[in-house]
Amino acid sequence: MRKLTYFIACSIDGFIGDPDGDASSMLAFVDEEFFGFLTAEHPETLPTHGRRPLGLDDLPNKRFDTIVQGRRSYELALKEGITSPYAHLRQYVASRSLGQSPDPAVEIVADDVVGKVRELKAEDGDLGIYLCGGSQLAGELLDEIDELIIKTYPQVYGSGMPMFGSGFAVTDFTLESVRTFGNGVLVRTYARRR
């Protein structure tokens, strides 16, 4: 069974973006040390259009071969004219409003995203599924998430978009590792307690 990993950036107080979903202030903390970690440990989480100019096209996928993202995350790329932001992965976008995909490499999942994720998890393979944002999507998929990798940036938002846009649901995870960086970023990995 393949794992669904919610790999997400957040503020100290647990927000993945401001009230409009903008998290661009967190980019100020992507320094040489932290970027080196991302490219060494999670290269497939870097969008294709970001990998090319840095000469990282040849980096192999280490952990994931599939991405599931929400409409708002996908629209960030669309606004830049990029229809296939993770061309090095199989791409699924959960959206009830997008309609037809603007790119043949991107599949829109309009209904039963939970069923689609269960189908993807049941596939054979060693690489997992990268859940790339979407507070509401993460809330819908909470029961399917096997692992959390939380990149906590040393900022307090006060309010904004929570990590999980869902109703109250206590869900236990076990801390597996913590990594700290000189810039104040903290990366915690949790496994779901079943």
Buried (B, 14 or more C-beta within 10 A) or exposed (E): EBBBBBBBBBBEEBBBBBEEBEBEEBEEBBEEEBEEBBBEEBBBBBBBBEBEEEEBEEBEBEBBBBBBBBBBBBBBBBEEEBBBBBBBBBBBBBBEEBEEBBBEEBEBBEEEBBEBBBEBBEEEEEBBBBBBBBBBBBBBBBEBBBBBBBBBBEBEBEEBBBBBBBEEEEEEBEEEEEEEBEBEBBBBBBBBEE
